[in-house]
Amino acid sequence: MTATVDDVFAALASPVRRELLRLLLDGERTVNDLAAHFDMARPSVSEHLRVLRETGLVAETRHGRERRYRLEPGPLMGLADWLHPYERFWRRKLADLRTVLDEEDGS
């Protein structure tokens, strides 16, 4: 199953899941290492990781009884593609604002 932009937004709606992704920026981590950063039971963290895994935002590998997670950037790239037109919109608005401020400064 390929995640849609809506799926990715839904996964990122949780601050816990966003923090999990931030922690994974530095590389692969075990579920126990990730769970140590939260004030919740490990099964709750595992449930958040399951959502991220199902959306394709993280990948899981097993080493014996240990589960390791790593960030998968693909769905985030899809989100960036979706956001790109809005970025262009705001860049134009900020450029217009800069022009107005420069004109007022020169008056």
BAGU-346481 format. One line per field, with one value per atom (N, C-alpha, C, O): residue number from 0; x, z, y. Coordinates in steps of 0.02 Angstrom, whole numbers, plus 32768, in hexadecimal, padded with zeros to 4 digits. Atoms other than C-alpha are relative to their C-alpha. Layout:
N
nr = [NUM/...]
u = [X/...]
w = [Z/...]
v = [Y/...]
This chain:
107
nr = [0/0/0/0/1/1/1/1/2/2/2/2/3/3/3/3/4/4/4/4/5/5/5/5/6/6/6/6/7/7/7/7/8/8/8/8/9/9/9/9/10/10/10/10/11/11/11/11/12/12/12/12/13/13/13/13/14/14/14/14/15/15/15/15/16/16/16/16/17/17/17/17/18/18/18/18/19/19/19/19/20/20/20/20/21/21/21/21/22/22/22/22/23/23/23/23/24/24/24/24/25/25/25/25/26/26/26/26/27/27/27/27/28/28/28/28/29/29/29/29/30/30/30/30/31/31/31/31/32/32/32/32/33/33/33/33/34/34/34/34/35/35/35/35/36/36/36/36/37/37/37/37/38/38/38/38/39/39/39/39/40/40/40/40/41/41/41/41/42/42/42/42/43/43/43/43/44/44/44/44/45/45/45/45/46/46/46/46/47/47/47/47/48/48/48/48/49/49/49/49/50/50/50/50/51/51/51/51/52/52/52/52/53/53/53/53/54/54/54/54/55/55/55/55/56/56/56/56/57/57/57/57/58/58/58/58/59/59/59/59/60/60/60/60/61/61/61/61/62/62/62/62/63/63/63/63/64/64/64/64/65/65/65/65/66/66/66/66/67/67/67/67/68/68/68/68/69/69/69/69/70/70/70/70/71/71/71/71/72/72/72/72/73/73/73/73/74/74/74/74/75/75/75/75/76/76/76/76/77/77/77/77/78/78/78/78/79/79/79/79/80/80/80/80/81/81/81/81/82/82/82/82/83/83/83/83/84/84/84/84/85/85/85/85/86/86/86/86/87/87/87/87/88/88/88/88/89/89/89/89/90/90/90/90/91/91/91/91/92/92/92/92/93/93/93/93/94/94/94/94/95/95/95/95/96/96/96/96/97/97/97/97/98/98/98/98/99/99/99/99/100/100/100/100/101/101/101/101/102/102/102/102/103/103/103/103/104/104/104/104/105/105/105/105/106/106/106/106]
u = [802A/8000/802C/805A/7FDD/8042/7FD8/7F9C/8021/801A/7FEE/8014/8015/7FB9/8018/802E/7FEE/7FDE/7FD5/7FEC/802D/7F46/8019/8017/7FE5/7F92/803C/8043/7FC4/8036/7FED/8007/8016/7FDF/7FE1/7FEE/8020/7F78/8036/8030/7FCA/8016/8026/803A/7FD9/806E/7FD6/7FF1/802C/7FD8/8012/8004/7FEF/801A/8045/8075/7FBF/80A5/8031/806D/7FD5/80E7/801F/805B/7FE5/80FA/8032/8064/7FD0/814F/8042/8078/7FC3/81C9/8025/8063/7FDF/81EB/8027/8060/7FDC/8219/803D/8072/7FC7/8289/8039/8073/7FCD/82E3/8023/805E/7FE4/82FD/802A/804A/7FD6/8352/804A/8070/7FB9/83F7/8011/804C/7FF2/83E6/7FD3/7FA7/8027/839E/8002/8035/8005/8361/7FD4/7FA8/802A/8317/7FBF/7FBC/803F/8265/800A/7FEA/7FF4/82A5/8022/8011/7FDF/8317/7FCE/7FCE/8033/8287/7FCF/7FBE/8031/820F/801C/7FF6/7FE2/828B/7FF7/7FFF/8009/8268/7FB9/7FAB/8047/81AF/7FE9/8002/801F/8149/7FC1/7F89/8038/80DC/801C/8058/7FEB/80E0/801C/8007/7FE2/8148/7FCC/7FD3/8034/80AC/7FDF/7FCC/801D/8067/802F/8019/7FCE/8108/7FFF/8003/8002/8101/7FC3/7FC7/803C/8051/800C/7FF8/7FEF/808E/8031/802A/7FD0/811E/7FDC/7FEE/8027/80A0/7FDE/7FDF/8020/8041/8033/8026/7FCC/80E3/8018/8026/7FEA/8115/7FCC/7FDD/8036/806C/7FFC/7FE6/8000/807D/8040/8046/7FC1/812B/8034/8068/7FD2/817D/803B/8070/7FC9/81E7/8001/7FCE/7FF9/8229/8019/803D/7FEE/8240/802A/801B/7FDA/82C6/8006/8007/7FFA/82D6/8045/805E/7FC0/8379/7FF4/7FF6/8013/834C/7FBD/7F8C/803E/82CA/7FFA/7FC7/7FFE/82FA/7FE4/7FF2/801A/829C/8023/8029/7FDF/82F7/7FD7/7FBB/8026/82A6/802E/805E/7FDB/82EA/7FCE/7F99/8029/82A1/8001/8036/8007/8262/7FE6/7FAD/8013/825D/7FCD/7FB1/802C/81F0/7FBE/7FAD/8040/8146/8008/7FDC/7FF5/8190/800E/7FFB/7FF5/81C9/7FBE/7FB5/8043/8116/7FDD/7FBA/801D/80DF/801F/7FFD/7FDD/8163/7FE7/7FDE/801B/8123/7FBC/7FAC/8043/8073/8004/7FDC/7FFA/80AE/8021/801A/7FD9/8119/7FD8/7FF1/8024/8091/7FF1/7FEF/800D/806B/803F/803C/7FC1/8122/800A/801E/7FFA/8125/7FD2/7FE5/8031/8087/801C/8019/7FE7/80D6/803F/804A/7FC4/817B/7FEC/800A/8018/811C/7FE4/7FF1/801E/80BB/8036/8031/7FC9/815B/8028/803F/7FDD/81AF/7FD7/7FF4/802B/8119/8004/8007/7FFB/8123/8043/8046/7FBE/81DE/7FFF/801C/8004/81B8/7FDC/7FF3/8027/8135/802A/802B/7FD7/81A9/803A/804B/7FC8/823A/7FE7/8009/801C/81C9/7FF1/7FFD/800F/8191/8041/8043/7FBF/8246/801F/8041/7FE4/8275/7FD9/7FF1/802A/81E8/8018/7FF9]
w = [8000/8000/8000/8028/8002/7FD2/8027/801D/7FD7/804E/7FD6/7FAB/8020/8011/8029/8062/7FDB/8043/803E/8073/7FC5/80B6/8036/8071/7FD0/8108/8025/8062/7FE2/8125/8030/8067/7FD4/816C/8040/8076/7FC6/81DF/802F/806C/7FD6/821C/8023/805D/7FE3/823A/8030/8050/7FD4/829A/8049/8073/7FBA/8339/8011/7FEE/7FEB/8395/8012/8009/7FF0/83D1/7FC1/7FC0/803F/831F/7FE0/7FC4/801A/82EA/8027/8009/7FD7/837B/7FF0/7FEF/8014/834B/7FC0/7FBA/803E/829C/800C/7FEE/7FF1/82E3/801F/800E/7FE1/834E/7FCD/7FD4/8033/82B5/7FCC/7FA2/802F/8255/8007/7FD7/7FF3/82A5/7FEE/7FF2/8014/826B/8023/804A/7FE7/8297/804C/806B/7FB7/834A/8011/7FEA/7FE9/83AD/801D/802F/7FE3/83EB/804A/8062/7FBA/849E/8007/8033/7FFF/847A/7FF2/8013/8010/842B/803A/804B/7FC9/84B9/803D/8062/7FC6/8539/7FFE/8031/8008/84F6/8011/800E/7FF5/8523/8044/805F/7FC0/85C1/7FF1/8002/8010/8582/7FFC/7FF6/8003/857E/7FBB/7F89/803F/84F8/7FCD/7F92/8032/84A7/7FDE/7FA4/801E/848C/7FCC/7F97/8030/8437/7FC3/7F8A/8038/83CE/7FD3/7F97/8028/8397/7FD3/7F99/8029/835B/7FC8/7F90/8033/8300/7FCA/7F90/8030/82AE/7FCD/7F91/802C/8268/7FCF/7F93/802B/8226/7FCD/7F94/802D/81DB/7FC9/7F8F/8031/8186/7FCD/7F95/802E/8139/7FD7/7FA8/8024/80FC/8019/7FFA/7FE6/8166/8025/802B/7FE0/81C5/7FE6/7FCF/8011/819E/803E/8067/7FC6/821C/7FE9/7FB8/800B/821F/8043/8078/7FC3/829C/8003/7FD3/7FF0/82E9/803D/8075/7FC8/8353/801C/7FF7/7FE0/83CF/7FFD/8011/8001/83B4/7FBE/7F88/803A/833E/7FFA/802A/800D/82EE/7FCB/7F9D/802D/8295/7FE0/7FFF/8024/8213/7FD9/7FC4/8026/81BC/7FB7/7F9B/8048/810B/7FE3/7FF1/8016/80B0/7FC7/7FBA/803A/801C/800A/7FE5/7FF6/8063/8010/8000/7FF1/80A1/7FBF/7FBA/8040/7FF0/7FDC/7FBD/801C/7FB5/8021/7FFF/7FDB/803B/7FE9/7FE1/8018/8004/7FBB/7FAD/8042/7F51/8005/7FE0/7FF7/7F8E/801B/8008/7FE1/7FF4/7FD3/7FDF/802B/7F69/7FE5/7FE9/8019/7F1A/8037/802A/7FC9/7FC6/8013/8027/7FF3/7FE0/7FCE/7FE1/8033/7F3B/800F/8009/7FEF/7F70/8037/8031/7FC8/8015/7FEF/8008/8016/7FC3/7FDA/7FE3/8025/7F4D/8031/802A/7FD0/7FDF/8028/8034/7FDA/8041/7FD5/7FED/802E/7FA9/7FF7/7FF6/8005/7F94/803F/803B/7FC1/804C/8004/801A/8000/803B/7FD4/7FE6/802D/7FA8/8021/801E/7FDE/800B/8038/803F/7FC8/80A2/7FE6/8003/801E/8033/7FE7/7FEF/8019/7FE3/803A/8034/7FC6/808F/801F/8037/7FE5/80C8/7FD7/7FF2/802E/8030/7FFD/7FE0/8004/8047/802B/802D]
v = [7FC5/8000/803E/8044/7FC1/80AC/8034/803B/7FCE/8135/803D/8052/7FC2/81CB/803B/8032/7FC3/827E/8005/8019/7FFF/8271/7FD1/7FE1/8031/81D6/801D/8016/7FE3/8231/8038/803C/7FCA/82CB/7FE2/7FFB/801F/825A/7FE3/7FEA/801C/8202/8037/802F/7FC8/82A8/802B/8058/7FD9/82ED/7FF6/8022/800E/829D/801C/800F/7FE7/82F9/7FC8/7FCE/803A/8250/7FE5/7FD6/801C/8211/8031/801B/7FD0/82B3/7FFD/8001/8006/82A1/7FBF/7FBE/803E/81EC/800A/7FF3/7FF2/8225/802B/8020/7FD5/82AD/7FD7/7FE1/802A/822C/7FD3/7FC3/802C/81BF/8024/8004/7FDA/824C/7FEE/7FF0/8010/8218/7FB8/7FA4/8045/8164/7FCE/7FDF/8038/80BC/7FFC/8008/8007/80A0/7FC5/7FB1/8037/8013/801C/8057/7FEA/801C/8013/8041/7FEF/801C/8044/806B/7FBF/80B0/8038/806C/7FCE/810F/8009/8041/7FFE/80E3/8025/8043/7FDE/8128/804C/806D/7FB8/81D7/8017/8053/7FEF/81D1/7FE8/7FB7/8013/81CA/7FD8/7FEC/802D/813B/7FBA/7FB0/8046/807F/7FEF/800D/8014/802B/7FE9/7FF9/8013/7FDC/803C/8039/7FC3/808C/801D/8032/7FE8/80C2/7FD2/7FE9/8030/8023/800B/8002/7FF1/8051/803D/803D/7FC6/80FB/7FEC/8003/8018/80A5/7FD7/7FDA/8027/8030/802F/8021/7FCF/80C6/801D/8022/7FE5/8110/7FCC/7FDD/8036/8068/7FF4/7FEC/800B/8050/8039/802F/7FC6/80FE/8002/802B/8002/80D4/8033/803B/7FCE/815B/7FE1/8001/8024/80DC/7FB8/7F9E/8047/802F/7FDD/7FF9/8028/7FA5/7FC5/7FA4/803E/7F1F/7FDD/7FFD/8028/7E93/7FE1/7FC5/801F/7E5B/7FD5/7FED/802B/7DC5/8018/801D/7FE8/7E03/804C/8068/7FB7/7EB9/801B/8002/7FDD/7F2C/8043/8069/7FC0/7FBD/8026/8008/7FD5/804F/8033/804B/7FCC/80C6/802B/8013/7FD1/815E/7FEF/7FDF/8009/8147/8042/8055/7FBD/81EF/8003/8039/7FFF/81BD/8024/8052/7FDD/81F0/804A/8072/7FB9/8294/8026/8061/7FDF/82BB/800C/8040/7FF6/82A2/803A/8060/7FC8/831B/8041/8073/7FC4/8398/8014/8050/7FF1/838A/8020/804F/7FE4/83AE/8047/8071/7FBE/8444/8034/8070/7FD3/8490/803C/8074/7FC6/84FD/8034/8070/7FD2/8548/8025/805F/7FDE/856E/8038/8070/7FCC/85CC/803B/8075/7FCD/862B/802E/806B/7FD8/8663/8026/805D/7FDB/8692/803F/8074/7FC5/8706/8034/806F/7FD2/8751/8024/8060/7FE0/8770/8030/8063/7FD3/87BC/8041/8077/7FC5/8831/802B/8068/7FDD/885F/8025/805E/7FE0/8883/803E/8071/7FC7/88F6/803A/8073/7FCC/8956/801F/805D/7FE6/8967/8029/805D/7FDA/89A0/8044/8077/7FC1/8A24/8030/806C/7FD5/8A64/801A/8052/7FEC/8A69/8038/8063/7FCF/8AD1/8041/8072/7FC4/8B50/8038/806D]
